[in-house]
Amino acid sequence: MVDEAFDPTVMVVLMMLLLPVTGAFMAVTPYLMRRGEVFTVTVPTAEQKDPFVRGLKRRYAAILLVCTAVLSVAGIACAVTGAFGAAFALMVVGMLALTAGGYALMLFYRAKMNAYKKERGWTADAQEAVAVVGEQPVPRAISLKWNLLYLPVMALTLLIGVVGYAHMPDMIPLHMNFDGTINRWEEKTPMIVWMPVLIQAFIAVSFAFAHWSIARSKKWAEPGAPATSALAYGLFARAQSIFLLAGGLVIDTAMIAMPLSFMDVITLGQAGVFVAVAAVILCVGGMGVSAVYGQAGSRVFKRMQTSDRLLVDDDRYWKFGVFYYNPDDASLFLPERFGVGWTLNFARPAIWAIVAGGALVTLAFIVAVTVMF
């Protein structure tokens, strides 16, 4: 059976948007980092204008933008010629290649920055720590209680499935090819009503955990401008937590299209388009928020006082530039060193318990979906 109402071009175009967006974001990542970091190497904040530093950033961005353009053109060519499967495969492989390639290129320039740092003699004579105390509270992530908004969305999805169950056909389509041919059907059972709700619950738990990790993260404050940078970080954390909640609700709301497709109110292809639009909104919106605020709020106050001294240097705790391992730091979560967001302190035993717990929850979700359908 072919879904004649489904236009694969729309789906492919939507998904292909993720490729140039991912590449462009990777290209500008060095410009979004905190002032005292260049390719995960700690430098004096005043050295961001150093010709060598600026040259490394420009070359990194140029290489990734060229690769992104080549992959995007190839994907568009596949879509135009009707090779939708190839276009989708190129999009997935291209995004992985740009991400992995961007990291590998970062390591290459990280080595150059380490050598340049030694050449310039940038060392921290003393490790300065700061604490911000004031009458005005620093902004922070929104309350975790906002995650309760997922419950009415899930309840509405369940209600639609229960009410519409009697109107569902005996065999329900669950998967289709890019040409609109449905290649997987499942017999109608009460479990089909719970399928979208189970997916929504997994998404809600994942996004709520990310929100919790933001709230529990180590706060960043720059020794050279403690109050201003703490405010910038607070605004960044608040904006990211708001977007995280909004993005999760958008994805969960889009999943309502699933029970509607089971009832033939919309086609399976149209339901897929709804989910694809939500995914694009989430990715593009998240990158937009990151570009506006920068990592840890680095772009909020661009005119903060700079220093030609290296006030703090914790490079030894960052393995391969992105993996934080510091047994003396009680923090479980902290801002990333390369990228926008948060990472883990792998020296804390609790982190490994959290990682194992997350893996078990994911495995349980996969098993539940497999057993149910």
N, C-alpha and C positions, 0 to 999 in steps of 0.2 A: 504494500500500500504506500502511495506517495502523498505527502502533505502538500497539496497544490497551492495552499495559501502561504506557504513558506518561501521566502526569497532568500537564498543562501548568501547573496551579495551583501545584504544588510548585516548579517551576522559576521561575515568575514571582515567587512570594513570596520565594524565596531571592535573586533578583536585585534585587527592589525594596528589600530590606534595605540595599543599598549606597547608596541615595539618602539616607535619613535619616542614616545613619552619616557619609557624606561631608559633608552639610550641617552636622551637629552638630560635626564635627571642624573645619570651616572656621570655625564660630562661636566656638569656644573657642581658636583659634590664638593670638590676641593674649595670652591668659593663659598660654600655654606658652612664650613667648619668654624670652630672657635678661633679667635684671633691668635692664640698662642700655639696653634697646631698646624703643621703643614705635612700632609701625607703621613699622618700619625706620629710625627716627630715634634717634640716640644721645642718652641723657639720663642725668643722675646717678641712681645706683641708688636713692637715697632718694626719688625723685620718683614712684615707682610708685603711691604713695598720694595723689598730687596729685588734687584733685577734678576738674580738667579732664581729666586723663589717664584716670581711672576712668570718667568720663562718656563719653568717646570709645569706650572698650572696650565699655561696656554697650550703647551704641547700635549699634555694629558687630555685636555678638552678637545683639541683638534683631532687627535687620533680616534677618540670615541665617537665624535660627531661624524667623521668620515665613514667609520664602520657602520654606524646607525643608518646613514643615508644609503649605503650600498644594500644593506639588509632590507630596508624599507622599500626601496625600488624593486628589489627582487620579489618581495612579497606582493607588491601591487601588480607586478607583471603576472604573477601566478593567478591573482584574483581576476584580472582583466581577461585572461585566456581561459577562465573557467576551471582552473586547477585549484579548487577550493581546499581540498585536503592538503595539497602541497603548501598552500598559503598558510594554513593553520599550523602545519608542522614547522614551517619556516619561522612563524611567529614565536612558537614555543622554544625552538632551538635557538633562535636569535636572541630572545630575552635572556636565556640561560648563558649564552655565549657573551653577551654584553656585560652581564653581571660578573661572571667569572673572569672575563678578560679585563674588566675594569679593576677588579681586585688584584689580578696578577700585575697589571700595569702600575697600580698603586704601590705594590711591593717593590717594583723596579725603581720607582722614583723615591720610595722611602729609603732605599739603600743610598741613593744619591744625596738625599737630604741629611742622612746620618753622617756621611763623609763630609758634607759641607758644614754641618754643625761642628764637627771636630776641628775642621780647618779654621773656622771663625772663632773657636774657643768659647762657644756658648755653653756655660755651665751654671748651675744654680749654687751659689755660695751657701745658701740656707733655704730649707724648705719652708715656705711661708704658708700658713693656714689661716683661714679667715672665718669669722662668724658674724652674721648680720643681725644686729639688734636695733630695733626702732619702734616708734609708736605706731606706724602704719604697717599692717600685716602684709606680707609678701603674697602675691597671687599664687594659687596652687591649683592642682587638678580638681575638677568638679567632684561632688560627692558620688560615691559608689552606688548610692541609692537610686541614681538616675537609671541604672541598669535594670531596674524593675519595669521599665517601659517595654522591655522585650516580652514580658508576660502577656499583655493584651494583644500584641501582634500574634503570638503563638496561639492564644485562645481563639482569636478570630479565624486563623487558619484551620484550627481543629473544628470550629463551628461550621465553616464552609464545607469541610470534608464530610462531617456527620450529616448535615442537611442534604448535601448533594449526593450522598452515597447511593441512594435509590435510583438516581438518574445516570449513574455511571454505567458504561457498557460492560459486558461480561469479561472482555479482554481489553486491558488498558495499555496504551503505548507508553514506553518509558525511554526509548532511545531511537535516534534517527541519524542517517548519514547526512553529509553536506548537500546532497542532491534532493533531500526531502524524503528519502525512502526510510520508512520505519522498519528497523531491524530487530527490535526487542519488544515483546509483549509480555504482560503478566496477568494472570487471572485475578479478577476482582475478589478481594478478601477485606475484612475489616482492618487488616494491617496497613492497607494502602492509604488509609486515612491518616495514619501516624507517620508515614514516611516524610512528608515535608516538615512536620512538627519536630521530628527527630533531628533533621538537618538544621532547622532553626535553633534548636536547643544547643547543638554543638557549636554553631556560629556564635550564639549568645554567650556561652561559657568561655569561648576563646577570646572574644572581644572584652568580656568583663575581666578576665585574668590580665589582659594587656593593660586595661584601665587600672587595675589594682597595682600592677608593677610600676606604673607611672607614679601613683600616689605614694608607694613605698620607696621610690628611688632616692639615691643620694642626690642632694641638691648641689648644683654647681654655682660657685661664686669665684670670680677672678680676683686674685690677690691685689692687682693694681687698681681695681674698681669694684670693690665688694658689694656695695649697696646697689649700684646700677646694674651690675651683672646678675645679682640675685633677683632683682625685679624682672630683668629680661628673661631669665630662666623660668620664673613663675608664670609670666605671660605665655611663654612657649609651652610649658606643661599644661596650662589651662586650655590653650587653643588646641593642642593635640588631643587632650582627653575629650573635649567637646566634639571634635571631628571624629574621633574613634567611636563615640557613642552614636553620632549621626550616621556614620558610614555603616556601622553594624545594623542599625535600624533600617537603613535603605536596603541592604542585602536581605535581611529577614522579611521585609515587606515584599520585596520582589518574589520571594518564595511562595507567596500567596497564589502566584500564577500557576503553580503546580496542581493544586486541587481543581482549579478552574479548567485546566487542560484535561484532567481526568474526566470531567463532566462534559467535555466537548464545547464548553462555553468559548474557549479559545483553543487554537491548535497547539500541539507540542512545540512546533517551531516558534510560534509567537511567544510561548512561555520562555523558551530559551533566549529570545531577544530581550525580554524583560530582565532576565538575570544578567545577560551580557551588558546591558545598559547600566545596571546597578554596579557591576564590577568595574566598568570604565569610569563611572562617577567616583567610585571609591578610590581608584588608583590615581586618576587625574587630580581629584580634590585633595588627596593626601599629599601629593607632590607639590601642589600649589601652596598649601599651608606651610609645608616645609621650606619652600623657596621664599616665602614671605618672612618667616621667623628665623630661618637658619637653624643650625644645630644648637640646641640649648639656648636659643634666643640670640645667637650671635649677630643677627641682622636687625634686631630691634633698635639697638642704639649704636649706630655706626661711628659716632664721634666720641666714644668713650676714650679717656686718656690712655695713651699707649706708653710703653716703657721699653728702653733698650737693654734692660736687665732681665735675666731669666730668673723669675721669682720662685718657680716650682718646676720640678722635672721628675715625672713619674713614668718615663718611657720604659723602664725596666719591668714594670708590671704589665705591659701590653705586649703579649706574645704575638708575633707576626702582625703587629699593628692593630689587631681588632679583638683579640682574646685577652680579657682582663683577669689577672691572677695575682691577688694580693691578700695573703693570709692575715695581714695586720689591719685590713679594712673590714669592718663589720657589715658594710653595705652588701645587700644581695643584688641590687640593681643600680645602674648608673648610666649617664649619657654615653652613647657610642663615641668611639674615637674617629671612625671614618664612616660616614653615613648619618642619616637623621633619625634619631630615636634613642632607644635604650638597649643596653646589653647586660650580661650577667657577670658576677664575680665568681669565676669558676673555682676559686680557692675555698669557698664556703660549702660545707657538706650539705647544707639545706638546699643549695642550688641543684645539686645532683639529685636530691629527693624530688624537687620540683620538676626537673627534666624527666625523671623516670615516671613520675605521676602523669605528666603531660603525654608521654608516649603511651602509657597504659590507657588513658582516657581516649586517645586517638584510635588505638587498637580496638578498644571496646566499641567505639562508634562504627568502625569498619565491619567488625564481626556482627554487630546488631543489624546493620543494613544488609549484610550478606545473608544472614539467617532469616530475616524477615522477608527478603525478596530473592 
